[in-house]
Amino acid sequence: MLRTTTSSMWASTSRLLRQPLASATTTTRFSRTAAISSLSASTRLFSISAAASSPPPPPQYSNNGNNSAAAAAPRHPRVLVTGSLGQLGSGLVKELRSMYGNENVVASDIRKAPEEFMASGPFVYADVMNYSMLERIVVDWRIDWVVHYSALLSAVAEKNPALALSVNMTGFQNMLELAKVHRLRLYSPSTIGAFGPSTPKNNTPDLTIMRPNTIYGITKLHNELLGEYYREKFGVDFRSARYPGILSADTPPGGGTTDYAVDIFHHAIRTGHYDCFLSKDTRLPMMYLSDCIKGTVDHLTYPTPLPQSVYNIAACSFTPAELTAEIQKHLPHFTISYPDPAHPDFRQAIADSWPASLDDSMARRDFGWKEEFGMERMVKLMLDKIQAQVDAEKKVVSSTATNGPAAMAA
Ligand SMILES: NC(=O)c1ccc[n+]([C@@H]2O[C@H](COP(=O)([O-])OP(=O)(O)OC[C@H]3O[C@@H](n4cnc5c(N)ncnc54)[C@H](O)[C@@H]3O)[C@@H](O)[C@H]2O)c1
């Protein structure tokens, strides 16, 4: 019974994340030429909502009347994180807040944040398709850097290409334009999905053939190129890393093709069996969440401009069969099944178009990228963390059964 309940909780969370986002359909398209008169018309065609809603009041800055001391004191950068309720955002927000103080990191999304997240620092509603709303946040909160995490991931994007074009491209264009106008540093991750079927598959370098054939990959390659253009043309400090599949135990994945590598752990512990949607020999690059956050922070905070805007970063590569064998070292009874090759899942074609491993030597050279977790450590940690979650859920269920209304009535 418990197994059914907890696994269906997990499934419904995953389903929720894969639903199309209603807010996107309310967006209207017009030029904001009147708003920024100093810019040329060609750079101002961004899709924004007609009405900008008000964010909550920004922080009050006090220097106790001592203006010269305040002017001399170095201050931390003020960072806005978009899409901060996704798989990667909450961990990054936590890390940045520990470095710069809660009040200096403004988290944002278009969904309601959990109570504990709200309590840990400022959180605002920010639809990345709404330029004026974003600009107001940047101005009111005096933002210096933006980590732009809002996106539709590969599998979700493939199911709704029009929405993916809006969120992934228009949202990014809005952020990039704001970075130009307000001199922001902009970190916006790319993906292994920006490569394509004609890209060399093994040890894929930073600079190579890039002809993605998924809508996710096309939007992300567009963003890479546009970011590089703004850096060259307008001096925007645009930084990006091509993330591989990211594994995390605490936050559910947002609908990507590498999600199997997270789901498999939940099923291994909760049911002992997993129906994999990729074939057993599909090799993809992967990374543990804490490495992703560390690499992102090191890249974001690197003090001087780097030789290139976009870098590969990676930690390890494995197939579903290899991951299964590693899990079975801890859970010998775990079983897995794969799709009938005659009827592959739609995500197989996406995975087949991506590299099997990345050459990330430039990131290692330029900003000291180095992973802590290989596959073996990652598997052990994922299993330990998910087992702890299941044990905690069991405790809640048994204490409800003992102390709940029915027990009390009895
Ligand atoms: N997770 C991975 O394995 C992975 C791999 C490669 C690249 N990336 C990239 O990292 C970034 C973060 O990924 P993630 O896994 O956290 O994604 P996610 O899907 O878990 O989260 C994305 C967030 O964006 C928000 N969002 C959607 N539409 C929005 C809108 N119109 N305005 C504002 N926010 C909106 C969603 O509510 C969600 O919280 C993305 O750019 C993604 O492409 C992730």
The ligand as a Gaussian input file, in Angstrom:
#p B3LYP/6-31G(d) Opt

LIG

0 1
 N       17.897000      19.070000     -15.770000
 C       18.716000      18.672000     -16.724000
 O       19.064000      17.487000     -16.797000
 C       19.252000      19.672000     -17.708000
 C       20.177000      19.240000     -18.678000
 C       20.656000      20.148000     -19.595000
 C       20.282000      21.490000     -19.530000
 N       19.384000      21.882000     -18.572000
 C       18.988000      23.300000     -18.565000
 O       19.040000      23.811000     -17.241000
 C       17.997000      24.765000     -17.039000
 C       17.170000      24.386000     -15.821000
 O       16.648000      23.099000     -16.049000
 P       15.691000      22.341000     -14.990000
 O       16.001000      20.911000     -15.114000
 O       15.741000      22.990000     -13.675000
 O       14.275000      22.587000     -15.698000
 P       12.828000      22.350000     -15.060000
 O       11.912000      22.003000     -16.180000
 O       12.898000      21.450000     -13.893000
 O       12.471000      23.818000     -14.537000
 C       12.199000      24.878000     -15.420000
 C       11.424000      25.933000     -14.665000
 O       11.045000      26.953000     -15.608000
 C        9.776000      27.429000     -15.225000
 N        9.115000      28.080000     -16.359000
 C        8.455000      27.522000     -17.390000
 N        7.913000      28.474000     -18.166000
 C        8.240000      29.666000     -17.620000
 C        7.976000      31.019000     -17.945000
 N        7.221000      31.353000     -19.008000
 N        8.490000      31.989000     -17.158000
 C        9.235000      31.687000     -16.071000
 N        9.519000      30.414000     -15.700000
 C        9.010000      29.421000     -16.465000
 C        9.016000      26.199000     -14.744000
 O        7.938000      26.555000     -13.904000
 C       10.110000      25.412000     -14.037000
 O       10.120000      25.643000     -12.643000
 C       17.199000      24.796000     -18.350000
 O       17.675000      25.852000     -19.154000
 C       17.556000      23.488000     -19.008000
 O       17.450000      23.551000     -20.411000
 C       18.870000      21.005000     -17.665000

